[in-house]
Amino acid sequence: MKKILITGCKGQLGIELIRQLKEMEYKLIETDVHNLDITNPVAVRELLEAEKPDVIINSAAYTNVDGCETDLENAFKVNAVGPQNLAAEAYKIGSKLIQVSTDYVFDGTGNVPKREYHTVNPQSVYGESKLLGENLMKEINPRHFIVRTAWLYGEGNNFVRTMLRLAKEKDELSVVNDQIGSPTSTKDLAKCIINLMETDCYGTYHATCEGSCSWFEFAKKIFELKGIKIKVNPITTEELNRPAKRPKYSVLDNFMLKLIGLNSFRSWEEALTEYLND
Ligand SMILES: NC(=O)c1ccc[n+]([C@@H]2O[C@H](COP(=O)([O-])OP(=O)(O)OC[C@H]3O[C@@H](n4cnc5c(N)ncnc54)[C@H](OP(=O)(O)O)[C@@H]3O)[C@@H](O)[C@H]2O)c1
């Protein structure tokens, strides 16, 4: 039976990966920062040498995009040194390694969905730290899959939950209307990762739900599907004035997944409808 080690198990993606993998014929090693801090090379080496997993899925990350701007050292430790530690040990024991990355490695210019071969140019500490993590993993362990996703929601804190909570507290909301992306369900992403890890098609993949919208349109759809009547005002990124710069147009094209016949992502509206009905 194949052994899969998952990091960041208590995070949104980690929870869904465990849920889906438990239904299958795998032996799971579930870790999060309490039992495997990926920034600690000794802890990573000891656990990987003892367990020798066939596959490692790194869903651990420092995901607070604004927090990364002021906590630069930790951002780079978790998002770059963590993957470096995992890659070094994975290489020694011959494991496949899956690194989850982000649309924030791009600068968000243009209006054409980004493919895997397009030039990266991160605009935030979060994006830079995730890009360094990608590069270290590529340099160290050839058996890698880099899976770039975006606007993720699942079990835990995310935009959908925030909108539903705010709708209970306020009469009207202001939501950014000039950042475009693809809301992506952890269900679709976990399924994609599990399919990919069974192949030897190593490389970089874009992995988001199909279609795109602004955060404002995303919020309106959430309220429409839940039958919530609330006034939503479109605002600009400048008006919101967050510490980290966000890409304006960060739609990804699942180009490589389509080429190898593994693009199983639903439209963002379909995935969202199921999420809100669960
Ligand atoms: N969320 C998004 O919208 C989004 C968009 C694009 C890409 N991604 C990428 O998708 C992946 C999954 O994201 P997510 O939303 O599931 O993240 P998440 O919910 O923030 O989960 C990340 C998990 O990693 C843990 N962690 C933090 N530092 C760690 C360390 N040093 N060692 C081990 N575990 C550590 C966190 O624990 P604590 O909570 O205790 O810190 C948390 O359980 C990440 O690689 C992220 O960069 C996410």
The ligand as an SDF file (V2000), in Angstrom:
LIG
                    3D

 48 52  0  0  0  0  0  0  0  0999 V2000
   -5.8640   30.1240    0.3500 N   0  0  0  0  0  0  0  0  0  0  0  0
   -5.7590   30.5660   -0.8960 C   0  0  0  0  0  0  0  0  0  0  0  0
   -6.5770   31.3640   -1.3930 O   0  0  0  0  0  0  0  0  0  0  0  0
   -4.6220   30.1060   -1.7590 C   0  0  0  0  0  0  0  0  0  0  0  0
   -4.4690   30.6500   -3.0340 C   0  0  0  0  0  0  0  0  0  0  0  0
   -3.4180   30.2130   -3.8430 C   0  0  0  0  0  0  0  0  0  0  0  0
   -2.5520   29.2460   -3.3700 C   0  0  0  0  0  0  0  0  0  0  0  0
   -2.7030   28.7530   -2.1140 N   0  0  0  0  0  0  0  0  0  0  0  0
   -1.7580   27.7370   -1.6540 C   0  0  0  0  0  0  0  0  0  0  0  0
   -2.4850   26.5560   -1.3950 O   0  0  0  0  0  0  0  0  0  0  0  0
   -1.8690   25.8380   -0.3210 C   0  0  0  0  0  0  0  0  0  0  0  0
   -2.9260   25.4890    0.7150 C   0  0  0  0  0  0  0  0  0  0  0  0
   -3.5030   26.7020    1.1850 O   0  0  0  0  0  0  0  0  0  0  0  0
   -4.5930   26.6980    2.3520 P   0  0  0  0  0  0  0  0  0  0  0  0
   -5.5590   27.7820    2.0570 O   0  0  0  0  0  0  0  0  0  0  0  0
   -5.0500   25.3000    2.5990 O   0  0  0  0  0  0  0  0  0  0  0  0
   -3.6640   27.1760    3.5640 O   0  0  0  0  0  0  0  0  0  0  0  0
   -4.0450   27.2510    5.1340 P   0  0  0  0  0  0  0  0  0  0  0  0
   -5.4810   26.9560    5.3360 O   0  0  0  0  0  0  0  0  0  0  0  0
   -3.4680   28.5210    5.6300 O   0  0  0  0  0  0  0  0  0  0  0  0
   -3.2190   26.0100    5.7320 O   0  0  0  0  0  0  0  0  0  0  0  0
   -1.8340   26.0150    5.8490 C   0  0  0  0  0  0  0  0  0  0  0  0
   -1.4670   25.0640    6.9500 C   0  0  0  0  0  0  0  0  0  0  0  0
   -0.0280   25.0350    7.0660 O   0  0  0  0  0  0  0  0  0  0  0  0
    0.2840   25.0980    8.4590 C   0  0  0  0  0  0  0  0  0  0  0  0
    1.6400   25.5930    8.6660 N   0  0  0  0  0  0  0  0  0  0  0  0
    2.0600   26.8820    8.7830 C   0  0  0  0  0  0  0  0  0  0  0  0
    3.3780   26.9100    9.0320 N   0  0  0  0  0  0  0  0  0  0  0  0
    3.8150   25.6230    9.0860 C   0  0  0  0  0  0  0  0  0  0  0  0
    5.0610   25.0110    9.3140 C   0  0  0  0  0  0  0  0  0  0  0  0
    6.1650   25.7310    9.5660 N   0  0  0  0  0  0  0  0  0  0  0  0
    5.1500   23.6550    9.2780 N   0  0  0  0  0  0  0  0  0  0  0  0
    4.0480   22.9070    9.0450 C   0  0  0  0  0  0  0  0  0  0  0  0
    2.8150   23.4330    8.8340 N   0  0  0  0  0  0  0  0  0  0  0  0
    2.7080   24.7770    8.8500 C   0  0  0  0  0  0  0  0  0  0  0  0
   -0.7570   26.0310    9.0190 C   0  0  0  0  0  0  0  0  0  0  0  0
   -0.8050   25.9470   10.4160 O   0  0  0  0  0  0  0  0  0  0  0  0
   -1.2520   27.2830   11.2580 P   0  0  0  0  0  0  0  0  0  0  0  0
   -2.6300   27.6100   10.7900 O   0  0  0  0  0  0  0  0  0  0  0  0
   -1.1680   26.8140   12.6720 O   0  0  0  0  0  0  0  0  0  0  0  0
   -0.2600   28.3420   10.9020 O   0  0  0  0  0  0  0  0  0  0  0  0
   -2.0140   25.4950    8.3320 C   0  0  0  0  0  0  0  0  0  0  0  0
   -2.5370   24.3760    9.0090 O   0  0  0  0  0  0  0  0  0  0  0  0
   -0.7280   26.7330    0.1630 C   0  0  0  0  0  0  0  0  0  0  0  0
    0.4710   26.3040   -0.4330 O   0  0  0  0  0  0  0  0  0  0  0  0
   -1.0830   28.0950   -0.3460 C   0  0  0  0  0  0  0  0  0  0  0  0
    0.0590   28.9080   -0.5420 O   0  0  0  0  0  0  0  0  0  0  0  0
   -3.7240   29.1460   -1.2990 C   0  0  0  0  0  0  0  0  0  0  0  0
  1  2  1  0
  2  3  2  0
  2  4  1  0
  4  5  1  0
  4 48  2  0
  5  6  2  0
  6  7  1  0
  7  8  2  0
  8  9  1  0
  8 48  1  0
  9 10  1  0
  9 46  1  0
 10 11  1  0
 11 12  1  0
 11 44  1  0
 12 13  1  0
 13 14  1  0
 14 15  2  0
 14 16  1  0
 14 17  1  0
 17 18  1  0
 18 19  2  0
 18 20  1  0
 18 21  1  0
 21 22  1  0
 22 23  1  0
 23 24  1  0
 23 42  1  0
 24 25  1  0
 25 26  1  0
 25 36  1  0
 26 27  1  0
 26 35  1  0
 27 28  2  0
 28 29  1  0
 29 30  1  0
 29 35  2  0
 30 31  1  0
 30 32  2  0
 32 33  1  0
 33 34  2  0
 34 35  1  0
 36 37  1  0
 36 42  1  0
 37 38  1  0
 38 39  2  0
 38 40  1  0
 38 41  1  0
 42 43  1  0
 44 45  1  0
 44 46  1  0
 46 47  1  0
M  CHG  2   8   1  16  -1
M  END
$$$$
